[in-house]
Amino acid sequence: MGESKVRILFVMHGSGKGGVEESIITLCKHLNRSLYEPIAVFAAEGYAKDAMDSIGMKTLIAPIESFIPPAYLSLKNMEEYYFGRFLFFLSERVRELVRIIKEHKVNVVHSSTITILDGAIASNVAGVPHICHVHGKYIANHHFLPVKAVYSLIEELSSEMVAVSDSVSEFIRGYLPSNRKIAVIYNGIESDKYVANKNSESALFREYVELKGKKIVALIGRVYDVKGIDVYVDAAINVALKWQDVALLVIGPIGDQVLYEESVRKIELMGLSSRIIFTGYRDNVPKLLADIDIVVCASISEGFPYVVLESMAASKPVISTRCGGPEEAVVDGETGLLVDVGCSAGLSKAIGILLDDEETMLKMGAKGKERAVNVFDADQYARAFEKVYTFAASSDDRGSLRSHSWELYLVSLSNLGVLGRRVSALEREVMELRKFEALIKDNILYKTAKKIRNLIK
């Protein structure tokens, strides 16, 4: 390996099979390896790490933590996560990443999402430029970590911020203290992996034999409120009641159990369980898309969902809400249809338009394929990022003084984590004492003694 290569360390937020991971895998596959050497670091083994191993990349395991607390935690537990886990161990995690950066002579650090600050801080401590790849709109405005503070910090930590869509770029700029330009690089897709023809013997039709011979409409994504699952289910019910030859699917893992159970009950009440189906997770989207006729994105907000590009590459018309990034991928009336966010009536109407006009449905799918090839090609995507890496590696002015400043900042953050952990421990002790006090006061001996004391008085 020549020293002229630009070495990029991808600090990954996860090792699963989500849209972000797929976009980074695609990017790494299409980088010019004679000029760029991608290295990836993960917190754990998983699909994405295996995929990068399979294309000859160097992959590593190191402790990495998102600053965003899990959504299922209570506010109090979120505070404890942030101070007692994220900040408390931050210094340890960052120093390991700094070691990796120096050992592998990394020229540029690329954080896969805005939620990973570890790599951003490590790059600054090591004096290496940092690229923040922003895939969505972070809006969780916790009092201990306000949205504006998050974006301001990321701006300070990054040589370049790259958004996946104009929608995301505009959103970020609204929180930044300066008029800094946010680069936009659309995700790329390997269109030749996707075919349009149905296979009646595919795994989907073998598992759900009742789907054979029916038009298939599908929403592909994790079951969360932000994906507009409730709106899609309402629209699906309307469609299923009017068109008997259609089945409507939700394909993806269950993220919100309550939402899932409420949706299933609603479907069962209408007697439509055999035609509106939650399939759960499926691991081969390209093959799966071949069996689908219409793809729906009903989300409340999206950055630039990879599944929309996959659907277009598979020659499927996409019906999407006007939720951000999909509006930049789907050409309304040409490659699909756009409807208002939260409007189940509009969504069911759009689905009906395509069900009633197969010729238009097929034409939109073909136009979508053409757009995926011409606008969202994986090679174009990689070339755009190569320019960012080259510019960052050659022009960044981070020196020893700046590195020392971030060393001090890291110490301050870690000390804040220690303090936060101690405060949380004290609060738990106070709560235990109050519980003990309540038990004592409820004790018959205590109540009797209190009555005797009052009589003596």
C-alpha positions in Angstrom: 0.0 0.0 0.0 1.5 3.4 -1.0 1.6 6.3 1.4 -0.3 8.4 -1.1 -3.5 6.6 -0.3 -6.1 8.5 1.8 -7.0 6.3 4.7 -10.6 6.8 5.9 -11.8 5.5 9.2 -15.6 4.9 9.2 -16.9 5.1 12.8 -20.1 3.1 12.6 -23.2 3.7 14.7 -24.3 0.1 14.3 -23.5 -3.2 12.6 -27.1 -4.1 11.6 -28.8 -4.1 8.3 -30.4 -0.6 8.2 -30.4 2.0 5.4 -27.4 3.9 6.9 -25.3 0.7 7.1 -26.3 -0.2 3.5 -25.4 3.3 2.2 -21.9 3.1 3.9 -21.3 -0.4 2.6 -22.2 0.8 -0.9 -19.9 3.8 -0.6 -16.9 1.6 0.5 -17.5 -0.9 -2.3 -17.3 1.8 -4.9 -14.3 3.8 -3.6 -11.3 3.8 -5.8 -9.1 1.5 -3.8 -5.9 2.6 -5.6 -6.4 6.1 -4.0 -8.6 5.5 -0.9 -8.3 2.9 1.8 -11.5 2.5 3.9 -11.3 1.1 7.4 -14.3 0.6 9.6 -14.7 0.4 13.4 -17.8 -1.1 15.0 -19.0 -1.6 18.6 -20.0 -5.2 17.9 -20.1 -8.0 15.3 -23.0 -8.0 12.8 -24.2 -7.9 9.2 -22.5 -4.6 8.3 -19.1 -5.7 9.6 -19.4 -9.1 7.8 -20.3 -7.2 4.5 -17.3 -5.0 4.8 -15.1 -8.0 5.6 -16.4 -9.6 2.4 -15.2 -6.8 0.2 -11.7 -6.9 1.6 -11.9 -4.0 4.1 -10.1 -3.9 7.4 -12.7 -3.9 10.2 -12.1 -3.4 13.9 -14.1 -3.7 17.1 -13.9 -0.9 19.7 -16.3 0.6 22.3 -18.6 3.1 20.7 -21.6 4.7 22.3 -24.4 6.9 20.9 -25.1 10.0 22.9 -28.9 9.4 22.3 -30.4 7.4 25.2 -32.7 4.5 24.1 -36.3 5.8 23.5 -37.8 3.3 25.9 -36.1 4.8 28.9 -37.8 7.2 31.3 -36.5 10.7 31.4 -34.7 10.0 34.6 -33.1 6.9 33.2 -32.2 8.9 30.1 -30.3 11.3 32.3 -28.5 8.5 34.0 -27.6 6.9 30.6 -26.2 10.2 29.3 -24.1 11.1 32.4 -23.4 7.6 33.8 -22.7 5.8 30.6 -22.1 8.1 27.7 -20.0 10.8 29.5 -18.5 8.6 32.2 -16.8 6.2 29.8 -16.3 8.8 27.0 -12.6 9.4 27.7 -11.9 5.6 27.6 -13.7 5.2 24.3 -12.1 8.2 22.7 -8.6 7.3 23.7 -9.1 3.8 22.1 -10.3 5.5 18.9 -7.3 7.9 19.0 -5.0 4.9 19.3 -6.6 3.3 16.2 -6.4 6.5 14.2 -2.6 6.8 15.0 -1.8 3.1 14.6 -3.5 2.9 11.2 -2.2 6.3 10.1 -5.8 7.5 9.3 -6.1 10.7 7.3 -9.9 11.3 7.6 -12.5 10.1 10.1 -16.0 9.6 8.8 -18.8 9.3 11.4 -21.7 7.3 9.9 -24.4 9.4 11.7 -24.7 12.5 13.8 -25.4 10.4 16.9 -21.8 9.2 17.2 -19.7 11.9 18.9 -16.9 9.5 19.9 -15.2 9.5 16.5 -15.7 13.3 16.1 -14.0 14.0 19.4 -11.3 11.4 18.7 -10.4 12.9 15.4 -9.9 16.3 16.9 -7.8 14.9 19.7 -5.7 13.1 17.1 -5.5 16.2 14.9 -7.3 14.5 12.0 -10.1 16.0 9.9 -13.7 14.8 10.6 -16.6 14.2 8.2 -20.1 14.0 9.8 -22.5 12.2 7.6 -26.1 13.3 8.5 -28.8 10.9 7.5 -31.8 12.3 9.4 -33.2 15.1 11.5 -32.2 14.8 15.2 -35.0 16.5 17.1 -34.9 14.9 20.6 -34.7 18.1 22.6 -33.6 16.7 26.1 -32.9 19.4 28.7 -29.5 17.8 29.3 -28.7 17.9 25.6 -30.6 20.5 23.6 -30.9 20.1 19.8 -29.1 23.4 19.1 -26.2 22.4 21.3 -25.9 19.0 19.4 -25.7 20.7 16.0 -23.4 23.5 17.2 -21.0 20.9 18.7 -21.0 18.7 15.6 -20.2 21.8 13.4 -17.3 22.7 15.7 -16.0 19.1 15.5 -16.3 18.6 11.8 -14.2 19.7 8.8 -17.2 18.9 6.7 -20.9 18.1 7.3 -22.5 16.1 4.6 -26.3 15.7 4.5 -28.1 13.0 2.5 -30.7 15.5 1.1 -31.5 19.2 0.7 -34.3 18.6 3.3 -31.8 17.5 5.9 -29.3 20.2 5.0 -32.0 23.0 5.4 -33.0 21.5 8.7 -29.5 21.5 10.1 -28.8 25.1 9.0 -31.7 26.2 11.1 -29.8 25.2 14.2 -26.3 26.3 13.3 -24.9 29.6 14.7 -23.2 30.4 11.4 -24.2 30.3 7.7 -21.9 27.4 7.1 -22.6 25.5 3.9 -23.8 21.9 4.3 -22.8 19.7 1.4 -25.5 17.4 0.0 -24.6 14.0 -1.4 -27.5 11.7 -2.2 -27.1 8.0 -1.3 -26.1 5.8 -4.1 -27.6 2.5 -5.2 -26.3 -0.6 -7.2 -29.2 -0.8 -9.6 -28.1 -4.0 -11.3 -28.8 -6.0 -8.1 -32.5 -5.4 -8.5 -35.0 -7.2 -10.8 -38.6 -6.3 -11.5 -40.2 -9.7 -12.2 -42.2 -11.6 -9.6 -41.3 -15.2 -8.6 -44.3 -17.1 -7.4 -42.0 -19.6 -5.7 -40.2 -17.0 -3.6 -39.9 -17.3 0.2 -42.6 -14.6 0.6 -45.2 -16.5 -1.5 -44.2 -19.8 0.1 -44.8 -18.5 3.5 -48.0 -16.5 2.6 -49.7 -18.7 -0.1 -52.7 -16.4 0.1 -50.7 -13.7 -1.5 -50.4 -15.5 -4.8 -52.3 -13.9 -7.7 -52.8 -10.6 -5.7 -51.3 -7.2 -6.2 -48.9 -6.5 -3.4 -48.5 -3.1 -1.7 -45.9 -2.8 0.9 -44.4 -0.5 3.5 -40.8 -1.6 4.2 -39.4 -0.3 7.5 -39.2 -0.8 11.2 -42.5 -0.5 13.1 -42.2 2.9 14.7 -44.6 5.8 14.9 -42.3 8.0 12.8 -42.8 5.6 9.9 -46.5 6.5 9.8 -47.6 3.0 10.5 -51.0 4.1 11.9 -51.7 6.1 8.8 -50.7 3.3 6.5 -52.8 0.8 8.3 -55.9 3.1 8.0 -55.2 3.5 4.3 -54.6 -0.2 3.9 -58.0 -1.0 5.5 -59.7 1.5 3.1 -58.0 -0.1 0.1 -58.6 -3.7 1.2 -62.3 -3.0 1.6 -62.6 -1.6 -2.0 -60.1 -3.9 -3.9 -60.4 -7.7 -3.2 -57.4 -8.7 -5.3 -54.8 -6.7 -3.3 -52.8 -7.5 -0.2 -51.0 -4.9 1.9 -47.9 -5.7 3.9 -45.7 -4.1 6.6 -42.3 -5.6 6.2 -39.8 -4.9 9.0 -38.9 -5.6 12.6 -41.2 -4.6 15.4 -39.7 -1.6 17.1 -42.8 -0.4 19.0 -44.7 -3.3 20.4 -47.7 -1.2 21.6 -48.1 0.4 18.1 -47.9 -3.1 16.5 -50.5 -4.6 18.8 -52.9 -1.7 18.3 -52.5 -1.9 14.5 -53.1 -5.7 14.6 -56.3 -5.3 16.7 -57.6 -2.7 14.3 -57.0 -5.0 11.3 -58.6 -8.0 13.1 -61.7 -5.9 14.0 -62.2 -5.3 10.3 -61.7 -9.0 9.4 -58.7 -8.3 7.2 -56.0 -10.2 8.9 -55.4 -12.4 5.8 -54.8 -9.4 3.5 -53.1 -6.8 5.7 -50.1 -8.5 7.2 -47.1 -7.6 9.4 -44.4 -10.0 8.1 -41.7 -9.0 10.5 -38.0 -8.7 9.4 -36.9 -10.0 6.0 -33.3 -10.1 5.1 -33.1 -9.9 1.3 -34.7 -6.7 0.1 -33.7 -7.0 -3.6 -35.4 -10.3 -4.0 -38.4 -9.2 -1.8 -39.0 -6.1 -4.0 -39.4 -8.3 -7.1 -42.6 -9.7 -5.5 -44.1 -6.3 -4.7 -46.1 -4.1 -7.1 -46.2 -0.8 -5.2 -44.0 0.5 -2.4 -45.3 3.0 0.2 -43.4 5.4 2.4 -45.9 6.9 4.9 -43.3 8.5 7.2 -43.7 11.7 9.2 -40.1 12.7 8.6 -37.3 11.1 6.6 -33.8 12.1 5.7 -33.3 10.1 2.4 -34.5 6.5 3.0 -32.5 3.9 1.3 -35.6 1.7 0.7 -37.0 4.4 -1.7 -33.9 4.1 -3.9 -34.0 0.3 -3.7 -37.7 0.4 -4.8 -36.9 2.6 -7.7 -34.0 0.4 -8.7 -36.4 -2.5 -8.7 -38.7 -0.7 -11.1 -41.4 -0.2 -8.5 -43.5 3.0 -8.3 -43.2 4.7 -4.9 -46.0 6.4 -3.1 -44.6 8.7 -0.4 -45.6 11.3 2.0 -44.1 14.7 1.6 -41.8 14.0 4.5 -38.5 15.4 3.4 -35.9 13.4 1.4 -38.4 11.2 -0.5 -39.7 14.3 -2.2 -36.2 14.7 -3.8 -36.1 11.1 -5.0 -39.7 10.6 -6.2 -40.8 12.7 -9.1 -44.6 13.2 -8.5 -46.6 11.8 -11.3 -43.6 10.4 -13.1 -41.8 7.8 -10.9 -44.6 7.7 -8.2 -47.0 9.8 -6.3 -46.6 12.2 -3.3 -49.3 12.7 -0.7 -49.6 14.8 2.5 -48.1 13.6 5.7 -50.7 12.0 8.0 -53.4 11.8 5.4 -54.7 8.2 5.2 -57.4 9.2 2.7 -54.9 10.7 0.3 -52.7 7.7 0.7 -55.5 5.2 0.0 -56.5 7.3 -3.0 -53.0 7.3 -4.4 -52.7 3.5 -4.0 -56.1 3.1 -5.7 -55.0 5.2 -8.7 -52.2 2.8 -9.4 -54.2 -0.4 -8.7 -56.8 0.8 -11.3 -54.2 1.6 -13.9 -51.5 -1.1 -14.3 -50.1 0.6 -17.4 -49.3 3.7 -15.4 -48.0 1.7 -12.5 -45.5 -0.1 -14.8 -44.5 3.1 -16.6 -43.8 4.8 -13.3 -41.7 1.8 -12.2 -39.6 2.0 -15.4 -39.1 5.7 -15.0 -38.0 5.1 -11.4 -35.4 2.6 -12.5 -34.1 5.1 -15.1 -33.8 7.8 -12.4 -32.1 5.5 -10.0 -29.5 4.6 -12.7 -28.9 8.2 -13.9 -29.2 10.2 -10.6 -28.4 7.8 -7.7 -25.7 5.6 -9.2 -23.3 4.1 -6.6 -20.2 5.2 -8.6 -21.3 8.8 -8.7 -22.0 8.6 -5.0 -18.5 7.4 -4.3 -16.8 9.9 -6.6 -18.6 12.7 -4.7 -17.3 11.5 -1.3 -13.8 11.0 -2.7 -13.7 14.8 -3.5 -14.7 15.5 0.1 -12.0 13.2 1.5 -9.3 14.6 -0.7 -10.2 18.2 0.2 -10.4 17.4 3.9 -7.1 15.5 4.0 -5.2 18.1 2.0 -6.6 21.4 3.5 -7.5 20.8 7.1 -5.5 23.0 9.5 -6.0 21.0 12.8 -2.7 21.2 14.7 -1.2 20.3 18.1 -2.8 23.4 19.8 -6.3 22.4 18.6 -5.6 18.8 19.6 -4.6 19.9 23.1 -7.7 22.0 23.4 -9.9 19.0 22.7 -7.9 16.9 25.2 -8.9 19.4 27.8 -12.5 19.4 26.6 -12.5 15.6 26.8 -11.3 15.7 30.4 -14.1 18.2 31.2 -16.8 16.0 29.7 -15.5 13.0 31.5 -15.5 14.9 34.8 -19.1 15.9 34.1 -19.9 12.3 33.6 -18.3 11.4 37.0 -20.3 14.2 38.7 -23.5 13.2 37.0 -23.0 9.6 38.1 -22.4 10.7 41.7 -25.5 12.9 41.7 -27.6 10.0 40.3 -26.3 7.7 43.0 -27.1 10.3 45.7 -30.6 10.8 44.2 -31.2 7.0 44.3 -30.0 6.9 48.0 -32.4 9.8 48.9 -35.2 7.9 47.2 -34.4 4.7 49.1 -34.3 6.7 52.4 -37.7 8.2 51.6 -39.1 4.8 50.9 -37.7 3.5 54.2 -39.2 6.6 56.0 -42.6 5.8 54.5 -42.3 2.2 55.6 -41.4 3.2 59.2 -44.3 5.7 59.3 -46.7 3.0 58.2 -45.5 0.6 60.9 -48.0 -0.1 63.7 -45.3 0.4 66.4 -44.4 3.8 65.0 -48.1 4.8 64.8 -48.7 3.6 68.4 -45.6 5.5 69.7 -46.7 8.6 67.9 -50.2 8.4 69.6 -48.6 7.9 73.0 -46.4 10.9 72.5 -49.3 13.1 71.5 -51.3 12.0 74.6 -48.3 12.8 76.8 -48.1 16.3 75.3 
